[in-house]
Amino acid sequence: MWLLKTEPTDYSYDELEEEGRTRWDGVSNPAALKNIRAMKAGDRAFLYHTGKEKAAVGVVEIVSEAYPDPEAKDPRRVVVDVEPRGRLGRPVTLGEMKALPAFEGSPLVRQGRLSVVPLTADQWKTIEEWSRA
């Protein structure tokens, strides 16, 4: 389970829904690339809008294993393909997540600039529950 961050002015959940599938690229941070390499087809992720929103807004499915980024000249850069699986009932904000015990010590709150964040089962369940509140 993962959380993928994107600036919605660069790429939003709306755009993903319109396209139906996209390559998750543009990641250069070594820790984020390590997380992408750990992804498996069938994994789920929350799509998180950064910037003014700072909230998880939808669910995506990882539909490919990690593979070399065909656009990058750096062989260390990898990507995965993702497809939308539905919007959350309501966005769950970073402020809400930070206030929850499940996120204490999470890379989401400790490493704010990390664009691909692993989530525990408890964190996933918590975001799902809060999105229905």
C-alpha positions as CSV (number, residue, x, y, z in Angstrom):
1,M,0.0,0.0,0.0
2,W,1.3,3.4,-1.0
3,L,0.6,7.1,-1.3
4,L,1.6,8.8,-4.5
5,K,2.0,12.6,-4.4
6,T,1.4,14.9,-7.3
7,E,0.9,18.6,-7.8
8,P,-2.6,18.8,-9.3
9,T,-1.6,21.6,-11.6
10,D,0.9,19.2,-13.1
11,Y,-1.2,16.1,-13.0
12,S,-4.5,15.5,-11.2
13,Y,-6.8,12.7,-10.4
14,D,-9.2,14.2,-12.9
15,E,-6.6,13.8,-15.6
16,L,-6.0,10.2,-14.6
17,E,-9.7,9.4,-14.7
18,E,-9.9,11.0,-18.2
19,E,-6.8,9.0,-19.5
20,G,-7.7,5.7,-17.7
21,R,-4.0,4.8,-17.3
22,T,-0.7,6.6,-17.0
23,R,3.0,6.0,-16.4
24,W,4.0,7.3,-12.9
25,D,7.2,9.1,-13.8
26,G,9.2,12.1,-12.9
27,V,10.5,10.6,-9.7
28,S,14.2,11.2,-9.0
29,N,14.5,10.9,-5.2
30,P,16.5,7.8,-4.3
31,A,14.1,6.8,-1.4
32,A,11.0,7.3,-3.7
33,L,12.7,5.3,-6.4
34,K,13.3,2.5,-4.0
35,N,9.6,2.5,-3.1
36,I,8.7,2.3,-6.7
37,R,11.0,-0.7,-7.2
38,A,9.1,-2.4,-4.3
39,M,5.7,-1.9,-5.9
40,K,3.9,-5.0,-7.4
41,A,1.1,-5.1,-9.9
42,G,-2.1,-5.2,-8.0
43,D,-0.9,-3.0,-5.2
44,R,-3.1,0.0,-4.3
45,A,-2.1,3.6,-3.7
46,F,-3.9,6.7,-2.6
47,L,-3.3,9.6,-5.0
48,Y,-2.4,12.7,-2.9
49,H,-2.7,16.2,-4.2
50,T,0.1,18.5,-2.9
51,G,0.2,22.3,-3.1
52,K,-2.9,24.1,-1.8
53,E,-4.9,20.9,-1.3
54,K,-2.6,18.6,0.7
55,A,-5.0,15.7,0.7
56,A,-5.5,12.2,-0.4
57,V,-8.2,12.3,-3.1
58,G,-8.5,9.0,-4.8
59,V,-7.4,5.4,-5.1
60,V,-5.2,4.0,-7.9
61,E,-4.0,0.5,-8.7
62,I,-0.4,-0.3,-9.7
63,V,-0.9,-2.2,-12.9
64,S,2.7,-3.0,-13.8
65,E,5.9,-4.0,-12.2
66,A,8.6,-1.3,-12.1
67,Y,10.5,-0.8,-15.3
68,P,13.1,1.6,-16.6
69,D,11.8,5.0,-17.4
70,P,11.8,5.2,-21.2
71,E,12.1,9.0,-21.1
72,A,15.0,9.2,-18.7
73,K,18.7,9.1,-19.6
74,D,19.5,7.8,-16.1
75,P,19.2,4.0,-15.8
76,R,18.3,4.2,-12.1
77,R,15.0,6.0,-12.9
78,V,12.1,3.6,-12.9
79,V,8.3,4.0,-13.4
80,V,5.1,2.0,-12.9
81,D,1.8,2.2,-14.7
82,V,-1.3,3.1,-12.7
83,E,-5.1,3.2,-13.3
84,P,-7.8,5.0,-11.3
85,R,-10.0,2.9,-9.0
86,G,-12.2,5.6,-7.5
87,R,-12.4,8.9,-5.7
88,L,-12.5,9.0,-2.0
89,G,-15.8,10.0,-0.4
90,R,-14.1,13.2,0.6
91,P,-10.4,14.3,0.6
92,V,-8.4,13.4,3.7
93,T,-6.1,16.2,4.5
94,L,-2.5,16.1,5.6
95,G,-3.5,17.9,8.8
96,E,-6.0,15.2,9.6
97,M,-3.4,12.5,9.0
98,K,-0.8,14.2,11.1
99,A,-3.3,14.3,14.0
100,L,-3.9,10.5,13.9
101,P,-1.9,8.1,16.0
102,A,-1.5,5.7,13.0
103,F,0.7,8.3,11.2
104,E,3.1,9.0,14.1
105,G,6.6,8.4,12.7
106,S,5.3,7.8,9.2
107,P,7.5,8.9,6.3
108,L,4.4,11.0,5.2
109,V,4.9,13.3,8.1
110,R,8.6,12.8,8.7
111,Q,9.8,13.2,5.1
112,G,7.4,15.8,3.7
113,R,9.1,16.0,0.3
114,L,9.0,12.2,-0.3
115,S,6.8,11.7,-3.4
116,V,6.2,7.9,-3.0
117,V,5.3,6.9,0.5
118,P,4.7,3.4,1.9
119,L,1.6,2.9,4.0
120,T,0.8,0.3,6.7
121,A,-2.5,-1.6,6.6
122,D,-3.6,0.5,9.6
123,Q,-2.8,3.8,7.8
124,W,-4.7,2.6,4.7
125,K,-7.7,1.6,6.8
126,T,-7.6,5.0,8.7
127,I,-7.6,7.0,5.4
128,E,-10.5,4.9,4.1
129,E,-12.5,5.4,7.2
130,W,-11.8,9.2,7.4
131,S,-12.8,9.5,3.7
132,R,-16.3,8.2,4.6
133,A,-16.7,10.5,7.6
